[in-house]
Amino acid sequence: MKIEGMSCKHCVMAVKKAIEAVDGVQKAEVDLEKKQAVVEYDENKAKLEDLRAAVRGAGYEPV
């Protein structure tokens, strides 16, 4: 998932923490240069919209 608004390592950690707090997420890798997150999650527990909502809740915009 691409993410707009990240500009520093603090942003990366905030997004990673928010995504990992979603029930069903096993792993999240957030890349500042690419402005994206790669997430491993159980589709029976979490939906893509749950991940997007978590990113928005952290103050960033998933695209």
CHARMM internal coordinates of N, CA and C (Angstrom, degrees):
IC EDIT
DIST 1 N 1 CA 1.4364
DIST 1 CA 1 C 1.5210
ANGL 1 N 1 CA 1 C 107.34
DIST 1 C 2 N 1.3139
ANGL 1 CA 1 C 2 N 116.80
DIHE 1 N 1 CA 1 C 2 N 132.15
DIST 2 N 2 CA 1.4564
ANGL 1 C 2 N 2 CA 122.62
DIHE 1 CA 1 C 2 N 2 CA 175.46
DIST 2 CA 2 C 1.5218
ANGL 2 N 2 CA 2 C 108.31
DIHE 1 C 2 N 2 CA 2 C -80.49
DIST 2 C 3 N 1.3410
ANGL 2 CA 2 C 3 N 115.83
DIHE 2 N 2 CA 2 C 3 N 147.02
DIST 3 N 3 CA 1.4566
ANGL 2 C 3 N 3 CA 120.79
DIHE 2 CA 2 C 3 N 3 CA -177.72
DIST 3 CA 3 C 1.5206
ANGL 3 N 3 CA 3 C 109.62
DIHE 2 C 3 N 3 CA 3 C -135.13
DIST 3 C 4 N 1.3205
ANGL 3 CA 3 C 4 N 116.62
DIHE 3 N 3 CA 3 C 4 N 125.61
DIST 4 N 4 CA 1.4571
ANGL 3 C 4 N 4 CA 121.77
DIHE 3 CA 3 C 4 N 4 CA 177.22
DIST 4 CA 4 C 1.5179
ANGL 4 N 4 CA 4 C 110.17
DIHE 3 C 4 N 4 CA 4 C -94.00
DIST 4 C 5 N 1.3240
ANGL 4 CA 4 C 5 N 115.57
DIHE 4 N 4 CA 4 C 5 N 148.02
DIST 5 N 5 CA 1.4497
ANGL 4 C 5 N 5 CA 120.74
DIHE 4 CA 4 C 5 N 5 CA 172.92
DIST 5 CA 5 C 1.5188
ANGL 5 N 5 CA 5 C 115.26
DIHE 4 C 5 N 5 CA 5 C 102.45
DIST 5 C 6 N 1.3295
ANGL 5 CA 5 C 6 N 118.47
DIHE 5 N 5 CA 5 C 6 N -9.22
DIST 6 N 6 CA 1.4534
ANGL 5 C 6 N 6 CA 120.13
DIHE 5 CA 5 C 6 N 6 CA 179.22
DIST 6 CA 6 C 1.5290
ANGL 6 N 6 CA 6 C 109.35
DIHE 5 C 6 N 6 CA 6 C -79.72
DIST 6 C 7 N 1.3547
ANGL 6 CA 6 C 7 N 115.81
DIHE 6 N 6 CA 6 C 7 N 132.61
DIST 7 N 7 CA 1.4558
ANGL 6 C 7 N 7 CA 118.87
DIHE 6 CA 6 C 7 N 7 CA -178.97
DIST 7 CA 7 C 1.5264
ANGL 7 N 7 CA 7 C 113.84
DIHE 6 C 7 N 7 CA 7 C -136.65
DIST 7 C 8 N 1.3359
ANGL 7 CA 7 C 8 N 117.49
DIHE 7 N 7 CA 7 C 8 N -2.99
DIST 8 N 8 CA 1.4662
ANGL 7 C 8 N 8 CA 119.50
DIHE 7 CA 7 C 8 N 8 CA -177.76
DIST 8 CA 8 C 1.5321
ANGL 8 N 8 CA 8 C 110.55
DIHE 7 C 8 N 8 CA 8 C -154.64
DIST 8 C 9 N 1.3262
ANGL 8 CA 8 C 9 N 114.95
DIHE 8 N 8 CA 8 C 9 N 176.06
DIST 9 N 9 CA 1.4702
ANGL 8 C 9 N 9 CA 119.82
DIHE 8 CA 8 C 9 N 9 CA 179.77
DIST 9 CA 9 C 1.5225
ANGL 9 N 9 CA 9 C 111.89
DIHE 8 C 9 N 9 CA 9 C -65.69
DIST 9 C 10 N 1.3292
ANGL 9 CA 9 C 10 N 116.99
DIHE 9 N 9 CA 9 C 10 N -30.36
DIST 10 N 10 CA 1.4696
ANGL 9 C 10 N 10 CA 120.01
DIHE 9 CA 9 C 10 N 10 CA 176.56
DIST 10 CA 10 C 1.5337
ANGL 10 N 10 CA 10 C 109.52
DIHE 9 C 10 N 10 CA 10 C -62.20
DIST 10 C 11 N 1.3267
ANGL 10 CA 10 C 11 N 116.11
DIHE 10 N 10 CA 10 C 11 N -41.52
DIST 11 N 11 CA 1.4684
ANGL 10 C 11 N 11 CA 120.62
DIHE 10 CA 10 C 11 N 11 CA 178.49
DIST 11 CA 11 C 1.5266
ANGL 11 N 11 CA 11 C 110.12
DIHE 10 C 11 N 11 CA 11 C -59.50
DIST 11 C 12 N 1.3237
ANGL 11 CA 11 C 12 N 115.68
DIHE 11 N 11 CA 11 C 12 N -45.24
DIST 12 N 12 CA 1.4645
ANGL 11 C 12 N 12 CA 121.21
DIHE 11 CA 11 C 12 N 12 CA -179.34
DIST 12 CA 12 C 1.5240
ANGL 12 N 12 CA 12 C 110.11
DIHE 11 C 12 N 12 CA 12 C -59.19
DIST 12 C 13 N 1.3244
ANGL 12 CA 12 C 13 N 116.91
DIHE 12 N 12 CA 12 C 13 N -46.17
DIST 13 N 13 CA 1.4601
ANGL 12 C 13 N 13 CA 120.23
DIHE 12 CA 12 C 13 N 13 CA -178.67
DIST 13 CA 13 C 1.5284
ANGL 13 N 13 CA 13 C 111.39
DIHE 12 C 13 N 13 CA 13 C -66.89
DIST 13 C 14 N 1.3284
ANGL 13 CA 13 C 14 N 117.64
DIHE 13 N 13 CA 13 C 14 N -37.42
DIST 14 N 14 CA 1.4604
ANGL 13 C 14 N 14 CA 120.65
DIHE 13 CA 13 C 14 N 14 CA 178.98
DIST 14 CA 14 C 1.5234
ANGL 14 N 14 CA 14 C 110.95
DIHE 13 C 14 N 14 CA 14 C -64.34
DIST 14 C 15 N 1.3316
ANGL 14 CA 14 C 15 N 116.50
DIHE 14 N 14 CA 14 C 15 N -43.17
DIST 15 N 15 CA 1.4649
ANGL 14 C 15 N 15 CA 120.66
DIHE 14 CA 14 C 15 N 15 CA 179.54
DIST 15 CA 15 C 1.5272
ANGL 15 N 15 CA 15 C 110.36
DIHE 14 C 15 N 15 CA 15 C -67.44
DIST 15 C 16 N 1.3189
ANGL 15 CA 15 C 16 N 116.55
DIHE 15 N 15 CA 15 C 16 N -45.03
DIST 16 N 16 CA 1.4678
ANGL 15 C 16 N 16 CA 121.04
DIHE 15 CA 15 C 16 N 16 CA 179.97
DIST 16 CA 16 C 1.5339
ANGL 16 N 16 CA 16 C 110.73
DIHE 15 C 16 N 16 CA 16 C -59.74
DIST 16 C 17 N 1.3195
ANGL 16 CA 16 C 17 N 116.65
DIHE 16 N 16 CA 16 C 17 N -45.88
DIST 17 N 17 CA 1.4680
ANGL 16 C 17 N 17 CA 121.24
DIHE 16 CA 16 C 17 N 17 CA -179.90
DIST 17 CA 17 C 1.5273
ANGL 17 N 17 CA 17 C 110.71
DIHE 16 C 17 N 17 CA 17 C -62.53
DIST 17 C 18 N 1.3230
ANGL 17 CA 17 C 18 N 116.71
DIHE 17 N 17 CA 17 C 18 N -42.63
DIST 18 N 18 CA 1.4697
ANGL 17 C 18 N 18 CA 120.70
DIHE 17 CA 17 C 18 N 18 CA -179.37
DIST 18 CA 18 C 1.5241
ANGL 18 N 18 CA 18 C 111.04
DIHE 17 C 18 N 18 CA 18 C -64.09
DIST 18 C 19 N 1.3182
ANGL 18 CA 18 C 19 N 116.45
DIHE 18 N 18 CA 18 C 19 N -44.13
DIST 19 N 19 CA 1.4694
ANGL 18 C 19 N 19 CA 120.02
DIHE 18 CA 18 C 19 N 19 CA -179.46
DIST 19 CA 19 C 1.5263
ANGL 19 N 19 CA 19 C 110.41
DIHE 18 C 19 N 19 CA 19 C -66.34
DIST 19 C 20 N 1.3237
ANGL 19 CA 19 C 20 N 116.50
DIHE 19 N 19 CA 19 C 20 N -44.31
DIST 20 N 20 CA 1.4602
ANGL 19 C 20 N 20 CA 119.85
DIHE 19 CA 19 C 20 N 20 CA -177.93
DIST 20 CA 20 C 1.5252
ANGL 20 N 20 CA 20 C 112.67
DIHE 19 C 20 N 20 CA 20 C -66.58
DIST 20 C 21 N 1.3186
ANGL 20 CA 20 C 21 N 118.00
DIHE 20 N 20 CA 20 C 21 N -17.80
DIST 21 N 21 CA 1.4645
ANGL 20 C 21 N 21 CA 121.25
DIHE 20 CA 20 C 21 N 21 CA 178.06
DIST 21 CA 21 C 1.5317
ANGL 21 N 21 CA 21 C 112.34
DIHE 20 C 21 N 21 CA 21 C -78.48
DIST 21 C 22 N 1.3260
ANGL 21 CA 21 C 22 N 117.17
DIHE 21 N 21 CA 21 C 22 N -11.63
DIST 22 N 22 CA 1.4636
ANGL 21 C 22 N 22 CA 120.95
DIHE 21 CA 21 C 22 N 22 CA 179.14
DIST 22 CA 22 C 1.5251
ANGL 22 N 22 CA 22 C 108.76
DIHE 21 C 22 N 22 CA 22 C -74.80
DIST 22 C 23 N 1.3331
ANGL 22 CA 22 C 23 N 116.04
DIHE 22 N 22 CA 22 C 23 N 128.35
DIST 23 N 23 CA 1.4622
ANGL 22 C 23 N 23 CA 121.00
DIHE 22 CA 22 C 23 N 23 CA 179.09
DIST 23 CA 23 C 1.5248
ANGL 23 N 23 CA 23 C 109.94
DIHE 22 C 23 N 23 CA 23 C -59.27
DIST 23 C 24 N 1.3148
ANGL 23 CA 23 C 24 N 116.19
DIHE 23 N 23 CA 23 C 24 N 128.15
DIST 24 N 24 CA 1.4551
ANGL 23 C 24 N 24 CA 121.35
DIHE 23 CA 23 C 24 N 24 CA 178.78
DIST 24 CA 24 C 1.5218
ANGL 24 N 24 CA 24 C 113.37
DIHE 23 C 24 N 24 CA 24 C 104.42
DIST 24 C 25 N 1.3269
ANGL 24 CA 24 C 25 N 117.77
DIHE 24 N 24 CA 24 C 25 N -11.65
DIST 25 N 25 CA 1.4668
ANGL 24 C 25 N 25 CA 120.73
DIHE 24 CA 24 C 25 N 25 CA 178.62
DIST 25 CA 25 C 1.5196
ANGL 25 N 25 CA 25 C 108.78
DIHE 24 C 25 N 25 CA 25 C -79.60
DIST 25 C 26 N 1.3251
ANGL 25 CA 25 C 26 N 115.45
DIHE 25 N 25 CA 25 C 26 N 127.03
DIST 26 N 26 CA 1.4513
ANGL 25 C 26 N 26 CA 120.56
DIHE 25 CA 25 C 26 N 26 CA 178.58
DIST 26 CA 26 C 1.5248
ANGL 26 N 26 CA 26 C 111.83
DIHE 25 C 26 N 26 CA 26 C -97.38
DIST 26 C 27 N 1.3493
ANGL 26 CA 26 C 27 N 116.41
DIHE 26 N 26 CA 26 C 27 N -33.32
DIST 27 N 27 CA 1.4574
ANGL 26 C 27 N 27 CA 119.70
DIHE 26 CA 26 C 27 N 27 CA -176.00
DIST 27 CA 27 C 1.5194
ANGL 27 N 27 CA 27 C 109.08
DIHE 26 C 27 N 27 CA 27 C -159.12
DIST 27 C 28 N 1.3385
ANGL 27 CA 27 C 28 N 115.82
DIHE 27 N 27 CA 27 C 28 N 141.21
DIST 28 N 28 CA 1.4594
ANGL 27 C 28 N 28 CA 120.84
DIHE 27 CA 27 C 28 N 28 CA 175.74
DIST 28 CA 28 C 1.5246
ANGL 28 N 28 CA 28 C 108.79
DIHE 27 C 28 N 28 CA 28 C -136.32
DIST 28 C 29 N 1.2929
ANGL 28 CA 28 C 29 N 116.38
DIHE 28 N 28 CA 28 C 29 N 129.20
DIST 29 N 29 CA 1.4623
ANGL 28 C 29 N 29 CA 122.90
DIHE 28 CA 28 C 29 N 29 CA 175.30
DIST 29 CA 29 C 1.5199
ANGL 29 N 29 CA 29 C 106.87
DIHE 28 C 29 N 29 CA 29 C -118.22
DIST 29 C 30 N 1.3277
ANGL 29 CA 29 C 30 N 117.20
DIHE 29 N 29 CA 29 C 30 N 123.99
DIST 30 N 30 CA 1.4569
ANGL 29 C 30 N 30 CA 121.92
DIHE 29 CA 29 C 30 N 30 CA -178.29
DIST 30 CA 30 C 1.5199
ANGL 30 N 30 CA 30 C 108.39
DIHE 29 C 30 N 30 CA 30 C -116.43
DIST 30 C 31 N 1.3331
ANGL 30 CA 30 C 31 N 116.08
DIHE 30 N 30 CA 30 C 31 N 127.87
DIST 31 N 31 CA 1.4648
ANGL 30 C 31 N 31 CA 122.60
DIHE 30 CA 30 C 31 N 31 CA -176.34
DIST 31 CA 31 C 1.5283
ANGL 31 N 31 CA 31 C 109.30
DIHE 30 C 31 N 31 CA 31 C -113.18
DIST 31 C 32 N 1.3351
ANGL 31 CA 31 C 32 N 116.03
DIHE 31 N 31 CA 31 C 32 N 117.88
DIST 32 N 32 CA 1.4631
ANGL 31 C 32 N 32 CA 121.30
DIHE 31 CA 31 C 32 N 32 CA -178.36
DIST 32 CA 32 C 1.5247
ANGL 32 N 32 CA 32 C 111.67
DIHE 31 C 32 N 32 CA 32 C -67.79
DIST 32 C 33 N 1.3301
ANGL 32 CA 32 C 33 N 117.26
DIHE 32 N 32 CA 32 C 33 N -45.04
DIST 33 N 33 CA 1.4698
ANGL 32 C 33 N 33 CA 120.32
DIHE 32 CA 32 C 33 N 33 CA -178.54
DIST 33 CA 33 C 1.5229
ANGL 33 N 33 CA 33 C 112.33
DIHE 32 C 33 N 33 CA 33 C -60.76
DIST 33 C 34 N 1.3208
ANGL 33 CA 33 C 34 N 116.17
DIHE 33 N 33 CA 33 C 34 N -45.31
DIST 34 N 34 CA 1.4694
ANGL 33 C 34 N 34 CA 120.76
DIHE 33 CA 33 C 34 N 34 CA -178.57
DIST 34 CA 34 C 1.5226
ANGL 34 N 34 CA 34 C 111.96
DIHE 33 C 34 N 34 CA 34 C -83.66
DIST 34 C 35 N 1.3440
ANGL 34 CA 34 C 35 N 115.98
DIHE 34 N 34 CA 34 C 35 N -12.65
DIST 35 N 35 CA 1.4687
ANGL 34 C 35 N 35 CA 122.38
DIHE 34 CA 34 C 35 N 35 CA -177.62
DIST 35 CA 35 C 1.5326
ANGL 35 N 35 CA 35 C 110.70
DIHE 34 C 35 N 35 CA 35 C 53.14
DIST 35 C 36 N 1.3357
ANGL 35 CA 35 C 36 N 113.32
DIHE 35 N 35 CA 35 C 36 N 53.12
DIST 36 N 36 CA 1.4566
ANGL 35 C 36 N 36 CA 118.30
DIHE 35 CA 35 C 36 N 36 CA -179.77
DIST 36 CA 36 C 1.5201
ANGL 36 N 36 CA 36 C 111.29
DIHE 35 C 36 N 36 CA 36 C -147.86
DIST 36 C 37 N 1.3261
ANGL 36 CA 36 C 37 N 114.22
DIHE 36 N 36 CA 36 C 37 N 162.00
DIST 37 N 37 CA 1.4582
ANGL 36 C 37 N 37 CA 121.76
DIHE 36 CA 36 C 37 N 37 CA 176.03
DIST 37 CA 37 C 1.5200
ANGL 37 N 37 CA 37 C 108.27
DIHE 36 C 37 N 37 CA 37 C -124.78
DIST 37 C 38 N 1.3238
ANGL 37 CA 37 C 38 N 115.10
DIHE 37 N 37 CA 37 C 38 N 137.83
DIST 38 N 38 CA 1.4563
ANGL 37 C 38 N 38 CA 121.85
DIHE 37 CA 37 C 38 N 38 CA 173.05
DIST 38 CA 38 C 1.5225
ANGL 38 N 38 CA 38 C 105.26
DIHE 37 C 38 N 38 CA 38 C -113.43
DIST 38 C 39 N 1.3355
ANGL 38 CA 38 C 39 N 115.44
DIHE 38 N 38 CA 38 C 39 N 123.41
DIST 39 N 39 CA 1.4589
ANGL 38 C 39 N 39 CA 120.31
DIHE 38 CA 38 C 39 N 39 CA -171.30
DIST 39 CA 39 C 1.5228
ANGL 39 N 39 CA 39 C 110.53
DIHE 38 C 39 N 39 CA 39 C -125.94
DIST 39 C 40 N 1.3188
ANGL 39 CA 39 C 40 N 115.74
DIHE 39 N 39 CA 39 C 40 N 132.07
DIST 40 N 40 CA 1.4576
ANGL 39 C 40 N 40 CA 121.71
DIHE 39 CA 39 C 40 N 40 CA 171.22
DIST 40 CA 40 C 1.5264
ANGL 40 N 40 CA 40 C 106.35
DIHE 39 C 40 N 40 CA 40 C -102.06
DIST 40 C 41 N 1.3372
ANGL 40 CA 40 C 41 N 115.53
DIHE 40 N 40 CA 40 C 41 N 124.07
DIST 41 N 41 CA 1.4618
ANGL 40 C 41 N 41 CA 118.92
DIHE 40 CA 40 C 41 N 41 CA -178.09
DIST 41 CA 41 C 1.5130
ANGL 41 N 41 CA 41 C 111.04
DIHE 40 C 41 N 41 CA 41 C -150.48
DIST 41 C 42 N 1.3149
ANGL 41 CA 41 C 42 N 114.47
DIHE 41 N 41 CA 41 C 42 N 158.96
DIST 42 N 42 CA 1.4579
ANGL 41 C 42 N 42 CA 123.02
DIHE 41 CA 41 C 42 N 42 CA 178.28
DIST 42 CA 42 C 1.5296
ANGL 42 N 42 CA 42 C 107.42
DIHE 41 C 42 N 42 CA 42 C -84.65
DIST 42 C 43 N 1.3106
ANGL 42 CA 42 C 43 N 117.34
DIHE 42 N 42 CA 42 C 43 N 112.03
DIST 43 N 43 CA 1.4677
ANGL 42 C 43 N 43 CA 121.88
DIHE 42 CA 42 C 43 N 43 CA -177.47
DIST 43 CA 43 C 1.5207
ANGL 43 N 43 CA 43 C 112.89
DIHE 42 C 43 N 43 CA 43 C -66.55
DIST 43 C 44 N 1.3246
ANGL 43 CA 43 C 44 N 117.57
DIHE 43 N 43 CA 43 C 44 N -13.66
DIST 44 N 44 CA 1.4676
ANGL 43 C 44 N 44 CA 120.89
DIHE 43 CA 43 C 44 N 44 CA 176.03
DIST 44 CA 44 C 1.5287
ANGL 44 N 44 CA 44 C 111.48
DIHE 43 C 44 N 44 CA 44 C -80.81
DIST 44 C 45 N 1.3360
ANGL 44 CA 44 C 45 N 116.57
DIHE 44 N 44 CA 44 C 45 N -18.80
DIST 45 N 45 CA 1.4615
ANGL 44 C 45 N 45 CA 120.83
DIHE 44 CA 44 C 45 N 45 CA -179.01
DIST 45 CA 45 C 1.5267
ANGL 45 N 45 CA 45 C 112.40
DIHE 44 C 45 N 45 CA 45 C -108.17
DIST 45 C 46 N 1.3187
ANGL 45 CA 45 C 46 N 117.16
DIHE 45 N 45 CA 45 C 46 N -35.29
DIST 46 N 46 CA 1.4672
ANGL 45 C 46 N 46 CA 121.47
DIHE 45 CA 45 C 46 N 46 CA -176.24
DIST 46 CA 46 C 1.5239
ANGL 46 N 46 CA 46 C 109.41
DIHE 45 C 46 N 46 CA 46 C -126.95
DIST 46 C 47 N 1.2939
ANGL 46 CA 46 C 47 N 114.58
DIHE 46 N 46 CA 46 C 47 N 147.49
DIST 47 N 47 CA 1.4693
ANGL 46 C 47 N 47 CA 121.67
DIHE 46 CA 46 C 47 N 47 CA 176.93
DIST 47 CA 47 C 1.5252
ANGL 47 N 47 CA 47 C 107.91
DIHE 46 C 47 N 47 CA 47 C -114.77
DIST 47 C 48 N 1.3166
ANGL 47 CA 47 C 48 N 116.14
DIHE 47 N 47 CA 47 C 48 N 160.14
DIST 48 N 48 CA 1.4594
ANGL 47 C 48 N 48 CA 120.77
DIHE 47 CA 47 C 48 N 48 CA 179.08
DIST 48 CA 48 C 1.5281
ANGL 48 N 48 CA 48 C 110.77
DIHE 47 C 48 N 48 CA 48 C -56.21
DIST 48 C 49 N 1.3136
ANGL 48 CA 48 C 49 N 117.50
DIHE 48 N 48 CA 48 C 49 N -38.11
DIST 49 N 49 CA 1.4630
ANGL 48 C 49 N 49 CA 119.82
DIHE 48 CA 48 C 49 N 49 CA 179.84
DIST 49 CA 49 C 1.5321
ANGL 49 N 49 CA 49 C 111.42
DIHE 48 C 49 N 49 CA 49 C -65.22
DIST 49 C 50 N 1.3369
ANGL 49 CA 49 C 50 N 118.28
DIHE 49 N 49 CA 49 C 50 N -30.38
DIST 50 N 50 CA 1.4651
ANGL 49 C 50 N 50 CA 121.10
DIHE 49 CA 49 C 50 N 50 CA 175.43
DIST 50 CA 50 C 1.5250
ANGL 50 N 50 CA 50 C 110.13
DIHE 49 C 50 N 50 CA 50 C -63.59
DIST 50 C 51 N 1.3281
ANGL 50 CA 50 C 51 N 116.23
DIHE 50 N 50 CA 50 C 51 N -40.93
DIST 51 N 51 CA 1.4643
ANGL 50 C 51 N 51 CA 120.98
DIHE 50 CA 50 C 51 N 51 CA 178.90
DIST 51 CA 51 C 1.5217
ANGL 51 N 51 CA 51 C 110.81
DIHE 50 C 51 N 51 CA 51 C -66.92
DIST 51 C 52 N 1.3206
ANGL 51 CA 51 C 52 N 116.05
DIHE 51 N 51 CA 51 C 52 N -43.35
DIST 52 N 52 CA 1.4727
ANGL 51 C 52 N 52 CA 120.13
DIHE 51 CA 51 C 52 N 52 CA 177.69
DIST 52 CA 52 C 1.5277
ANGL 52 N 52 CA 52 C 110.93
DIHE 51 C 52 N 52 CA 52 C -61.85
DIST 52 C 53 N 1.3081
ANGL 52 CA 52 C 53 N 117.03
DIHE 52 N 52 CA 52 C 53 N -41.65
DIST 53 N 53 CA 1.4699
ANGL 52 C 53 N 53 CA 121.15
DIHE 52 CA 52 C 53 N 53 CA 179.14
DIST 53 CA 53 C 1.5275
ANGL 53 N 53 CA 53 C 110.81
DIHE 52 C 53 N 53 CA 53 C -62.95
DIST 53 C 54 N 1.3197
ANGL 53 CA 53 C 54 N 116.79
DIHE 53 N 53 CA 53 C 54 N -38.75
DIST 54 N 54 CA 1.4653
ANGL 53 C 54 N 54 CA 120.49
DIHE 53 CA 53 C 54 N 54 CA 178.47
DIST 54 CA 54 C 1.5273
ANGL 54 N 54 CA 54 C 110.66
DIHE 53 C 54 N 54 CA 54 C -64.28
DIST 54 C 55 N 1.3245
ANGL 54 CA 54 C 55 N 117.08
DIHE 54 N 54 CA 54 C 55 N -41.83
DIST 55 N 55 CA 1.4678
ANGL 54 C 55 N 55 CA 121.12
DIHE 54 CA 54 C 55 N 55 CA 178.16
DIST 55 CA 55 C 1.5268
ANGL 55 N 55 CA 55 C 109.74
DIHE 54 C 55 N 55 CA 55 C -63.53
DIST 55 C 56 N 1.3265
ANGL 55 CA 55 C 56 N 116.94
DIHE 55 N 55 CA 55 C 56 N -44.97
DIST 56 N 56 CA 1.4786
ANGL 55 C 56 N 56 CA 120.38
DIHE 55 CA 55 C 56 N 56 CA 177.86
DIST 56 CA 56 C 1.5325
ANGL 56 N 56 CA 56 C 110.52
DIHE 55 C 56 N 56 CA 56 C -61.03
DIST 56 C 57 N 1.3271
ANGL 56 CA 56 C 57 N 115.97
DIHE 56 N 56 CA 56 C 57 N -40.61
DIST 57 N 57 CA 1.4579
ANGL 56 C 57 N 57 CA 120.33
DIHE 56 CA 56 C 57 N 57 CA 179.67
DIST 57 CA 57 C 1.5163
ANGL 57 N 57 CA 57 C 113.31
DIHE 56 C 57 N 57 CA 57 C -63.10
DIST 57 C 58 N 1.3260
ANGL 57 CA 57 C 58 N 115.98
DIHE 57 N 57 CA 57 C 58 N -25.71
DIST 58 N 58 CA 1.4622
ANGL 57 C 58 N 58 CA 121.03
DIHE 57 CA 57 C 58 N 58 CA 177.50
DIST 58 CA 58 C 1.5254
ANGL 58 N 58 CA 58 C 111.67
DIHE 57 C 58 N 58 CA 58 C -84.27
DIST 58 C 59 N 1.3385
ANGL 58 CA 58 C 59 N 115.90
DIHE 58 N 58 CA 58 C 59 N -5.20
DIST 59 N 59 CA 1.4661
ANGL 58 C 59 N 59 CA 119.58
DIHE 58 CA 58 C 59 N 59 CA 176.66
DIST 59 CA 59 C 1.5182
ANGL 59 N 59 CA 59 C 115.46
DIHE 58 C 59 N 59 CA 59 C 99.47
DIST 59 C 60 N 1.3266
ANGL 59 CA 59 C 60 N 117.20
DIHE 59 N 59 CA 59 C 60 N 16.19
DIST 60 N 60 CA 1.4614
ANGL 59 C 60 N 60 CA 121.39
DIHE 59 CA 59 C 60 N 60 CA -178.15
DIST 60 CA 60 C 1.5250
ANGL 60 N 60 CA 60 C 109.35
DIHE 59 C 60 N 60 CA 60 C -124.03
DIST 60 C 61 N 1.3206
ANGL 60 CA 60 C 61 N 116.11
DIHE 60 N 60 CA 60 C 61 N 166.61
DIST 61 N 61 CA 1.4680
ANGL 60 C 61 N 61 CA 119.42
DIHE 60 CA 60 C 61 N 61 CA -175.30
DIST 61 CA 61 C 1.5314
ANGL 61 N 61 CA 61 C 111.11
DIHE 60 C 61 N 61 CA 61 C -116.72
DIST 61 C 62 N 1.3320
ANGL 61 CA 61 C 62 N 117.01
DIHE 61 N 61 CA 61 C 62 N 116.04
DIST 62 N 62 CA 1.4672
ANGL 61 C 62 N 62 CA 119.70
DIHE 61 CA 61 C 62 N 62 CA 174.76
DIST 62 CA 62 C 1.5262
ANGL 62 N 62 CA 62 C 109.33
DIHE 61 C 62 N 62 CA 62 C -76.01
DIST 62 C 63 N 1.3170
ANGL 62 CA 62 C 63 N 115.77
DIHE 62 N 62 CA 62 C 63 N 140.76
DIST 63 N 63 CA 1.4796
ANGL 62 C 63 N 63 CA 119.60
DIHE 62 CA 62 C 63 N 63 CA 178.10
DIST 63 CA 63 C 1.5062
ANGL 63 N 63 CA 63 C 110.69
DIHE 62 C 63 N 63 CA 63 C -126.68
END
COOR INIT
IC SEED 1 N 1 CA 1 C
IC BUILD
